[in-house]
Amino acid sequence: MYPPDPNPVNVQPAGRRPYNPVPVRPTRSTRWPRAFALAAALSAWALPARGQALRSDPIVLGDGRVAVGGNVSATTSCARVEEHSGCGNDTGFFNFSDYEHSTLRMLRLTLNASVRAHRRLSFLAEVRSENGDAPVPYALYARIRPWANRSFDLQVGRIPPTFGAFARRAYVSDNLLIGFPLAYQYLTSLRPDALPATPDDLLRMRGRGWLSSFPVGDPTPRHGLPLATAFRWDTGVQAHLAAPWGDAAVAVTNGSLGNPRVRDDNSGKQFAGRVTLKPLVGLVAGLSASRAPYLAGDLLTTIGRGDDDGAFAQQAWGADLEYSRDYYLVRSELIISRWTLPTAVPTLRSTSWLTEGSYKLKPGLHVAARLDRLTFSEVAGTTRRDSWDAPVTRVEVGGGYLLRRNVEVKLSVQRNVRDGGRVPRLTLGAAQLAVWF
C-alpha cells in the first residue's frame, strides 16, 4: 500500500463519502460488478509482468513523479447474543459506521495516487469502494510547499483530518486490531437535522444511535453522529509545520468533527488544531482541539434560530500518547466532546478513553488488545435522571500474522457492554485478510 500522504501528521484515515441525509444506493446488481471491476484492476496492478508473485511496492512512473498504490481488505464476523445461541449479525449495531456499514463485515477496495507536478506542488488522491458501492473519491487535494528550505506546507481540497490520533492511522495495516475505537465509530443518538424537545426525548433514544428520531426537525429515523469519524475526510485548507521537536497543524474546513462535509450546510466553519511533541525516542504526545457548528442551517431556520447557527456547536478536546520500544507498542487517547443545543437540553457532554497495545512474538506475528470506554453526561427527565445516551465499554483482543510482506491476516474477539439499548451485551469474533501495494 502506498499512502498518498507520507507526512506523519497526515497519514490518511479510512475515508467516507459525504453524509447524505437521504442516501441513494445502487442496486446490488450494479454495485457488485463495479466492486469486482475495481478489484480486478487492483489485482492487475499488484501483479508483476510475469505474474509469479504479489507486488509489494507501489507503481512508480515518470521518473518518480507518479506513484500508484492500492489495497484490498475483506472482513467478516460472527456475533453471539447472550439471550440466543448460534452465530448471527451485530444486532446491537455496536460496529455500525456513519455510512451504514458494519466495520466488521466489509469488503474495502482502495486505489491511491500521488503526482509531483513541481518540487513545490503535488496532487494526491484516493478512491474507495465499500461493500460493492460505486468507487468514490475520499481524498483529492493539492500540497503546496511555499519555501523549498522550510518544512512547511499547505493542503487544499479534501484533506486528512487534523484532530486526534487514530483518524490518521486507520488503514488496515496501521490498526492493531480489526475493530475501530468507540470515539471514531460508535454512533450517538444526536443528529444534525433533528433535535430533542425535552430530556425525555433523549432518554427515549438511549442506545439507539444507529436509528434515532426526534420531534424537532426531520422526523424520519436515521443514524446519529459519532464523537469524531474515521470514515470521512475534511474539505478545506490545512497548514502544517514540521520541526525537530514534533509537528503542528491548523485547519479550516466544512462540517464538524462528527459530520465532515464537502459542502457546508450552515454558515459556520470548523476550526481545528493539533500539536505533536516527540520529547524522547519512541515517545509521541499529542494535543487536539476543534470547534464547529454542527446543526444544519435548514433545521435552525425551521425553528426560527437561523441567525444563531454559529452558537450551536460541537467543541472537542483530545490528548493522546504513544510509546514504543523493542517489541511492544502502547497507545492511549482521550476525547471530550460538548454539544450546545437550542432546545430545552442546552448542553450535552461525552467522554471517550482508550488504551491499546501490541507485542511482537516473532517477525510478522503480533498480539494486541484494546480497552475502550464511552460515557455521557446526565439529564433530568420527567420520571428519572440518567445519562443522555447509554455508556459503552468495549474490550477487543486478537492478533495478526504477515503471510507475506504485504499480506496480513488478523483474528480478534470483541466484547461490548452497554447500559441500555435493545441489545445490552454482545460478543463478536472477526477475521480479516488484507493485501496492499
C-alpha positions in Angstrom: 0.0 0.0 0.0 1.2 3.5 -0.8 -0.3 6.1 1.4 -1.0 9.3 -0.6 0.4 11.4 2.2 3.7 10.2 3.8 3.8 13.0 6.3 3.4 11.5 9.8 0.9 14.3 10.7 -1.3 13.4 7.8 -1.4 9.7 7.5 -4.7 9.0 5.8 -7.7 7.6 7.6 -10.2 5.2 6.0 -12.3 7.9 4.4 -16.0 8.1 3.7 -18.1 10.0 1.2 -20.1 13.0 2.4 -23.0 12.4 4.7 -26.3 12.5 2.7 -29.4 12.7 4.8 -31.2 10.5 2.1 -28.6 8.0 0.9 -29.2 6.7 -2.6 -27.5 3.4 -3.1 -27.0 1.5 -6.3 -28.9 -1.8 -6.6 -27.0 -5.0 -5.7 -26.8 -6.0 -9.4 -24.9 -2.8 -10.2 -22.8 -2.5 -7.1 -21.0 -5.8 -7.2 -19.9 -5.7 -10.8 -18.3 -2.3 -10.0 -16.6 -3.7 -7.0 -15.3 -6.7 -8.9 -14.0 -4.4 -11.7 -12.1 -2.3 -9.2 -10.7 -5.5 -7.5 -9.6 -6.8 -10.9 -7.8 -3.5 -11.6 -6.0 -3.6 -8.3 -5.1 -7.2 -8.8 -3.7 -6.5 -12.2 -1.6 -3.6 -10.8 -0.5 -5.7 -7.9 0.9 -8.5 -10.1 4.3 -8.1 -11.8 4.7 -8.7 -15.5 5.4 -12.4 -15.2 2.6 -12.9 -12.6 4.7 -15.0 -10.3 4.3 -13.1 -7.0 2.2 -10.3 -5.4 3.6 -6.8 -5.9 4.6 -5.2 -2.6 5.7 -1.8 -3.8 3.8 1.0 -5.4 3.8 1.5 -9.2 6.3 4.3 -9.9 6.1 6.2 -13.2 7.6 9.3 -14.9 11.0 9.1 -13.2 9.4 9.0 -9.8 6.8 11.8 -10.4 3.8 9.5 -10.3 3.2 6.7 -7.7 0.1 4.5 -7.6 -0.8 2.1 -4.8 -3.8 0.2 -3.6 -5.2 -2.3 -1.1 -8.0 -4.8 -0.7 -9.3 -5.9 2.7 -12.1 -8.3 3.5 -13.6 -8.6 7.0 -16.2 -11.0 8.3 -17.6 -11.6 11.8 -19.9 -13.7 13.8 -21.9 -12.3 16.7 -23.2 -14.1 19.7 -26.0 -12.5 21.7 -26.3 -13.9 25.3 -30.0 -14.4 25.1 -29.6 -16.6 21.9 -27.3 -19.3 20.6 -25.6 -19.6 17.3 -23.8 -17.2 15.0 -25.5 -14.0 13.7 -25.2 -10.4 12.9 -24.3 -7.4 15.1 -27.9 -7.0 16.2 -26.8 -4.3 18.7 -25.2 -2.2 15.9 -22.1 -1.7 18.1 -19.9 -1.6 15.0 -22.3 0.4 12.7 -20.5 3.2 11.0 -21.8 6.7 9.9 -22.1 5.4 6.4 -24.4 2.5 7.5 -21.8 -0.3 7.1 -20.6 -2.7 9.8 -16.9 -2.3 10.3 -16.6 -6.0 11.0 -18.4 -7.0 7.8 -16.8 -5.1 5.0 -15.1 -5.5 1.6 -12.9 -2.5 1.0 -11.1 -1.7 -2.2 -8.8 1.3 -2.5 -6.7 2.9 -5.2 -4.5 5.9 -4.4 -2.1 8.1 -6.3 0.5 10.8 -5.9 1.6 13.1 -8.7 4.5 15.5 -8.2 3.8 18.3 -10.7 6.6 20.5 -9.3 9.1 20.4 -6.5 6.8 22.7 -4.5 3.4 21.3 -5.8 2.0 17.7 -5.5 -1.5 16.3 -6.1 -2.8 13.4 -4.0 -6.0 11.3 -4.4 -7.6 8.2 -3.1 -10.6 6.3 -4.5 -12.5 3.7 -2.4 -15.3 1.2 -2.7 -17.0 -0.4 0.2 -19.3 -3.4 0.1 -19.8 -3.1 -3.6 -20.7 0.6 -3.7 -19.6 2.6 -6.7 -16.0 3.9 -6.3 -15.9 7.3 -4.7 -13.0 9.8 -4.2 -12.2 10.1 -0.5 -9.2 12.3 -0.9 -8.4 14.8 -3.5 -6.1 17.6 -2.6 -3.1 19.7 -3.5 0.0 20.0 -1.3 1.9 23.3 -1.7 5.3 23.9 -0.3 5.9 27.7 -0.5 9.5 27.6 0.7 11.9 24.9 -0.5 14.2 25.1 2.6 11.4 25.0 5.2 9.3 22.1 6.4 6.0 23.9 5.9 3.2 23.0 3.6 -0.4 23.9 2.7 -3.0 21.3 1.8 -6.1 22.3 -0.1 -9.1 20.2 -1.0 -10.4 17.1 0.5 -7.8 16.7 3.2 -7.0 14.3 6.1 -8.4 15.3 9.5 -6.4 17.4 11.8 -8.0 16.3 15.1 -6.9 13.2 17.1 -4.5 10.4 16.6 -6.4 7.3 15.4 -8.1 9.0 12.4 -4.7 9.4 10.8 -3.7 5.7 11.2 -7.0 4.0 10.4 -5.5 2.0 7.5 -5.9 -1.8 7.9 -2.1 -2.2 8.2 -1.9 0.5 10.9 -4.8 -0.7 13.0 -3.6 -3.0 15.8 -6.9 -4.9 15.7 -9.9 -5.2 13.4 -12.5 -3.0 15.2 -12.4 0.8 15.5 -12.3 2.8 18.7 -15.7 3.9 20.0 -14.9 7.6 19.7 -14.3 7.3 16.0 -17.0 4.9 15.1 -19.8 4.4 17.6 -23.0 6.4 16.8 -24.6 8.5 19.4 -28.3 9.5 19.1 -27.5 13.1 18.2 -28.3 14.2 14.7 -27.5 17.3 12.6 -31.0 17.5 11.1 -33.2 16.8 14.2 -33.4 17.8 17.8 -34.9 16.6 21.1 -37.5 18.9 22.5 -37.2 17.7 26.1 -34.8 15.5 28.1 -37.3 12.7 27.9 -36.8 12.6 24.1 -33.1 12.0 24.7 -33.7 9.3 27.3 -36.0 7.5 24.9 -33.2 7.2 22.4 -30.5 5.9 24.7 -28.5 3.2 22.8 -30.4 3.9 19.6 -27.8 5.9 17.7 -28.0 3.6 14.7 -31.6 4.7 14.1 -32.7 7.6 16.3 -35.6 10.0 15.9 -36.6 13.3 17.5 -39.7 15.6 17.3 -37.9 18.8 16.2 -36.8 18.9 12.6 -36.8 15.9 10.3 -38.9 13.1 12.0 -37.6 10.3 9.8 -35.5 7.8 11.8 -31.8 8.0 10.8 -28.4 7.2 12.3 -26.8 9.7 14.6 -23.3 11.2 14.9 -20.1 9.8 16.4 -17.8 12.0 18.5 -15.3 12.0 15.6 -15.5 10.0 12.4 -12.6 8.0 11.0 -14.6 7.3 7.8 -14.8 10.6 6.0 -12.2 13.3 5.3 -12.4 17.0 5.8 -12.8 19.5 3.0 -10.9 22.8 3.3 -7.4 24.1 4.0 -4.7 22.8 6.3 -1.3 24.3 7.2 1.3 22.0 8.6 4.7 22.7 10.1 7.3 20.0 10.9 10.2 20.6 13.4 12.7 18.5 15.3 10.5 18.8 18.4 7.4 17.5 16.6 4.6 18.8 14.3 1.8 21.4 14.4 -1.2 21.7 12.1 -4.2 24.0 11.9 -7.2 23.7 9.5 -10.4 25.4 8.4 -12.9 23.0 6.9 -16.6 22.4 6.2 -18.8 20.4 8.5 -17.9 19.3 12.0 -15.8 16.7 13.8 -18.6 14.1 13.8 -20.0 15.2 10.4 -17.3 16.3 7.9 -18.9 17.7 4.6 -17.8 18.6 1.1 -20.3 21.4 1.1 -21.2 23.1 4.3 -24.9 23.1 5.3 -24.7 26.1 7.6 -22.8 29.4 7.6 -20.1 28.2 10.0 -16.7 26.6 9.6 -14.8 24.1 11.6 -11.5 25.3 13.2 -9.2 22.6 14.3 -5.6 22.3 15.5 -3.2 19.7 16.7 0.3 19.8 18.2 2.5 16.7 18.4 5.6 16.5 20.7 8.4 14.0 20.5 10.5 14.5 23.7 12.1 11.1 23.7 12.9 8.4 21.2 9.8 6.2 20.8 7.5 8.7 22.7 4.9 10.8 20.9 2.4 13.1 22.7 -0.4 15.0 21.0 -3.0 17.6 21.9 -6.0 18.5 19.7 -8.9 20.9 19.7 -11.9 21.5 17.4 -15.0 23.7 17.2 -17.7 23.9 14.6 -21.5 24.5 14.2 -22.9 21.1 13.7 -26.7 21.7 13.2 -28.0 22.0 9.6 -29.0 25.6 8.6 -32.4 24.4 7.4 -33.2 23.0 10.8 -32.3 26.2 12.6 -34.3 28.2 10.0 -37.3 25.9 10.7 -37.2 26.6 14.4 -36.6 30.3 13.9 -32.9 30.3 15.0 -31.2 30.8 11.7 -29.1 33.7 12.8 -27.7 31.7 15.7 -26.3 28.7 13.9 -22.7 29.5 15.0 -23.7 29.3 18.6 -24.9 25.7 18.5 -21.6 24.0 18.0 -19.6 20.8 18.8 -16.5 21.6 20.8 -13.9 18.8 21.3 -10.6 18.4 23.1 -8.2 15.5 22.7 -5.0 14.2 24.2 -3.1 11.1 23.1 0.1 9.3 24.0 2.2 6.6 22.2 5.3 4.8 23.4 7.2 2.0 21.5 10.3 0.1 22.5 11.8 -3.2 21.4 8.8 -5.5 20.7 5.9 -3.6 22.2 3.8 -0.6 21.5 1.3 1.2 23.8 -1.2 3.9 22.9 -3.8 5.9 24.8 -6.2 8.5 23.7 -8.8 10.8 25.5 -11.5 12.8 23.7 -14.0 15.1 25.4 -16.8 16.5 23.3 -19.5 19.0 24.1 -22.6 19.9 22.0 -24.7 23.0 22.5 -28.4 22.7 21.6 -31.1 25.4 21.1 -33.8 23.4 22.9 -34.7 22.5 26.5 -31.4 20.5 26.8 -28.8 23.2 26.3 -25.5 21.3 26.7 -24.5 17.7 26.4 -21.1 16.1 27.1 -19.4 12.9 26.2 -16.0 11.4 27.1 -14.1 8.7 25.4 -11.0 7.0 26.7 -9.0 4.1 25.2 -5.8 2.2 25.9 -4.3 -0.3 23.4 -1.1 -2.2 22.9 0.6 -4.8 20.9 3.6 -7.2 21.3 5.6 -8.9 18.6 6.0 -12.5 19.4 8.3 -13.0 16.4 8.8 -11.4 13.0 5.4 -11.0 11.3 3.4 -12.1 14.3 1.8 -9.8 16.9 -0.8 -10.0 19.6 -2.9 -6.9 20.6 -5.6 -5.7 23.0 -7.7 -2.6 23.4 -9.8 -1.3 26.3 -12.4 1.3 25.3 -14.9 3.3 27.3 -17.5 5.9 26.2 -19.6 7.8 28.7 -22.2 10.6 28.6 -23.4 13.4 30.9 -26.7 13.1 32.8 -30.0 14.9 32.1 -33.1 15.0 34.3 -36.2 13.6 32.7 -39.8 13.7 34.0 -39.5 10.4 35.9 -35.8 9.7 36.1 -32.3 11.2 35.8 -29.9 9.3 33.6 -27.1 9.7 31.1 -28.4 11.1 27.8 -27.0 8.1 25.9 -26.1 4.7 27.0 -22.4 4.3 28.2 -20.5 1.6 26.3 -17.5 -0.5 27.3 -15.6 -2.4 24.7 -12.7 -4.9 25.1 -11.1 -6.4 22.0 -8.2 -8.9 21.9 -6.5 -10.5 18.9 -3.5 -10.5 16.7 -2.2 -10.6 13.2 0.3 -12.5 11.0 2.0 -11.4 7.9 1.7 -14.2 5.4 3.9 -12.1 3.1 5.4 -8.7 3.3 2.1 -7.1 2.1 -0.4 -9.8 3.0 -1.8 -9.9 6.5 -4.5 -12.0 8.3 -6.0 -10.8 11.6 -8.2 -12.5 14.1 -10.0 -10.9 17.1 -12.7 -11.3 19.7 -14.7 -8.2 20.7 -16.9 -7.8 23.8 -19.4 -4.9 24.0 -21.3 -4.0 27.1 -23.9 -1.1 27.0 -26.1 0.3 29.8 -29.2 0.5 27.6 -30.4 -0.2 24.1 -32.2 -3.3 22.7 -29.0 -5.4 22.9 -27.0 -4.5 26.0 -24.3 -7.2 25.6 -22.7 -8.6 22.5 -19.6 -10.8 21.7 -18.2 -10.9 18.2 -15.5 -12.9 16.6 -13.9 -11.4 13.5 -11.4 -12.3 10.8 -9.7 -10.1 8.2 -7.5 -10.5 5.2 -5.7 -7.5 3.7 -3.4 -7.2 0.7 -1.7 -3.9 -0.3 1.0 -2.5 -2.5 
